[in-house]
């Protein structure tokens, strides 16, 4: 089974809340064959609330992943935060078809949370990855300079070149 360190043994735990902490780096994502991140530094806190019939897992993650900007291809650290709640029930057989409810067979003594953590963190990264230096103007890159050169010129410069026929048609719109 993947990522044994993400096994949470619950059989010996008393009822109530129990805390588990994990530090996640890029090797975690590589173990899933995911190579979109250059680097990762994420802290994950998991609270297990055990009752007589069910268990609730609350995941909270925060940290950074180093990704390439979609516009300039420059690498940067993208901050991410994510939360997830998972309810664990016991039944006849293993069933993880529901995103929020996991059914474990009776007699099971541990749960592996690696797949849930992986999906939660990958989905926490924005679809469009834009270097923060683009918005505040601090990023200097050849790609960004070239994009600005190729940008269409402002319409204000071309106002003198209006076709007078269009002006006549525009008058019709206002003559109602």
C-alpha positions as CSV (number, residue, x, y, z in Angstrom):
1,X,0.0,0.0,0.0
2,X,1.2,3.5,-0.9
3,X,2.5,5.9,1.8
4,X,2.5,3.8,4.9
5,X,3.2,6.9,7.0
6,X,-0.4,8.0,6.1
7,X,-1.9,5.0,7.9
8,X,-3.9,6.1,10.9
9,X,-4.3,3.3,13.4
10,X,-7.6,3.8,15.2
11,X,-8.4,0.4,16.9
12,X,-6.5,1.2,20.1
13,X,-7.7,4.8,20.4
14,X,-10.3,5.8,23.0
15,X,-13.4,7.7,22.0
16,X,-12.8,11.4,21.5
17,X,-10.5,13.6,19.5
18,X,-7.0,12.6,18.4
19,X,-4.5,14.8,16.5
20,X,-2.1,13.7,13.8
21,X,0.4,15.9,12.0
22,X,2.2,15.4,8.7
23,X,4.8,17.3,6.7
24,X,4.4,16.8,3.0
25,X,7.1,17.4,0.4
26,X,7.4,16.7,-3.3
27,X,8.2,13.0,-2.8
28,X,4.6,12.5,-1.7
29,X,3.3,13.8,-5.1
30,X,6.0,11.9,-7.0
31,X,4.8,8.7,-5.4
32,X,1.5,9.2,-7.2
33,X,3.3,9.9,-10.5
34,X,2.3,13.6,-10.3
35,X,5.1,15.9,-11.5
36,X,3.4,19.3,-11.8
37,X,5.2,20.7,-8.8
38,X,8.8,21.6,-8.7
39,X,8.8,21.5,-4.9
40,X,6.3,21.3,-2.0
41,X,6.3,22.2,1.6
42,X,2.9,21.6,3.2
43,X,1.8,21.0,6.8
44,X,-1.2,18.8,7.3
45,X,-3.2,18.5,10.6
46,X,-5.7,15.8,10.9
47,X,-8.2,15.5,13.8
48,X,-9.8,12.1,14.3
49,X,-13.0,12.2,16.3
50,X,-13.9,8.6,17.3
51,X,-17.4,7.7,18.5
52,X,-19.0,4.4,19.2
53,X,-20.4,4.0,15.7
54,X,-18.5,6.3,13.3
55,X,-15.3,8.3,13.0
56,X,-14.9,11.8,11.6
57,X,-11.6,13.0,10.1
58,X,-11.0,16.7,9.6
59,X,-8.1,17.7,7.4
60,X,-6.5,21.1,7.4
61,X,-3.5,21.8,5.1
62,X,-1.4,24.9,4.4
63,X,1.8,25.6,2.7
64,X,3.4,26.3,-0.7
65,X,4.0,24.4,-3.9
66,X,6.5,25.7,-6.4
67,X,4.9,25.8,-9.9
68,X,5.6,27.4,-13.3
69,X,3.6,30.5,-14.3
70,X,1.1,29.8,-17.1
71,X,2.0,33.1,-18.7
72,X,5.8,33.4,-18.4
73,X,6.8,29.9,-17.4
74,X,8.8,31.4,-14.5
75,X,8.7,29.2,-11.3
76,X,7.2,30.7,-8.2
77,X,5.8,29.6,-4.8
78,X,2.0,29.3,-4.8
79,X,0.4,29.4,-1.4
80,X,-2.3,26.9,-0.8
81,X,-4.8,26.1,2.0
82,X,-7.4,23.3,2.0
83,X,-9.9,21.6,4.3
84,X,-11.7,18.3,4.0
85,X,-14.1,16.3,6.2
86,X,-14.3,12.6,5.8
87,X,-16.8,10.4,7.7
88,X,-15.8,6.7,8.3
89,X,-18.5,4.1,8.8
90,X,-18.2,0.3,9.1
91,X,-19.9,-2.1,6.8
92,X,-19.7,-5.5,5.1
93,X,-17.0,-4.4,2.6
94,X,-14.7,-1.5,1.7
95,X,-16.5,1.2,-0.3
96,X,-14.9,4.6,-1.2
97,X,-17.4,5.6,-4.0
98,X,-18.8,8.5,-2.0
99,X,-16.4,11.5,-1.7
100,X,-17.4,12.3,1.9
101,X,-18.1,8.8,3.4
102,X,-15.7,5.9,3.5
103,X,-17.0,2.5,4.5
104,X,-14.4,0.2,6.0
105,X,-15.0,-3.5,6.6
106,X,-15.8,-4.6,10.2
107,X,-12.6,-5.6,12.0
108,X,-10.4,-3.1,10.1
109,X,-7.9,-1.4,12.5
110,X,-6.4,1.4,10.4
111,X,-7.2,3.8,7.5
112,X,-4.9,5.1,4.8
113,X,-5.6,8.8,4.0
114,X,-3.0,9.3,1.3
115,X,-5.4,9.4,-1.6
116,X,-7.7,11.9,0.1
117,X,-4.7,14.1,1.0
118,X,-3.4,13.9,-2.6
119,X,-6.7,14.9,-4.2
120,X,-7.3,17.6,-1.6
121,X,-3.9,19.3,-2.2
122,X,-3.9,19.0,-6.0
123,X,-7.3,20.6,-6.2
124,X,-6.2,23.4,-3.8
125,X,-3.8,24.8,-6.5
126,X,-5.5,27.4,-8.7
127,X,-6.4,26.2,-12.3
128,X,-4.6,29.3,-13.7
129,X,-1.2,29.8,-12.2
130,X,0.0,33.4,-12.5
131,X,3.2,34.6,-10.9
132,X,2.4,37.3,-8.3
133,X,5.1,39.5,-9.8
134,X,2.9,40.0,-12.9
135,X,0.1,41.8,-11.0
136,X,2.4,44.0,-9.0
137,X,4.9,44.7,-11.8
138,X,7.9,43.3,-10.0
139,X,8.5,40.4,-12.3
140,X,11.0,41.0,-15.1
141,X,11.1,38.3,-17.7
142,X,11.8,38.0,-21.5
143,X,8.4,36.2,-22.0
144,X,6.5,39.0,-20.3
145,X,8.4,41.7,-22.2
146,X,7.6,39.9,-25.5
147,X,3.9,39.6,-24.6
148,X,3.7,43.3,-23.9
149,X,5.3,44.1,-27.3
150,X,2.8,41.9,-29.1
151,X,-0.3,43.4,-27.3
152,X,-2.7,45.2,-29.6
153,X,-2.3,49.0,-29.5
154,X,-4.9,51.2,-27.7
155,X,-7.9,52.2,-29.7
156,X,-7.5,55.8,-28.8
157,X,-4.5,56.1,-31.2
158,X,-6.7,54.9,-34.1
159,X,-9.7,57.1,-33.6
160,X,-8.8,59.5,-36.4
161,X,-9.0,56.6,-38.9
162,X,-12.7,56.0,-38.4
163,X,-14.7,55.3,-41.5
164,X,-17.4,58.0,-41.9
165,X,-19.9,55.4,-43.2
166,X,-19.9,53.8,-39.8
167,X,-20.6,57.1,-38.2
168,X,-23.8,57.5,-40.3
169,X,-24.9,54.0,-39.3
170,X,-24.3,54.7,-35.6
171,X,-26.7,57.8,-35.9
172,X,-29.5,55.4,-36.9
173,X,-29.1,53.6,-33.5
174,X,-29.7,56.9,-31.6
175,X,-32.5,58.2,-33.8
176,X,-35.3,56.0,-32.3
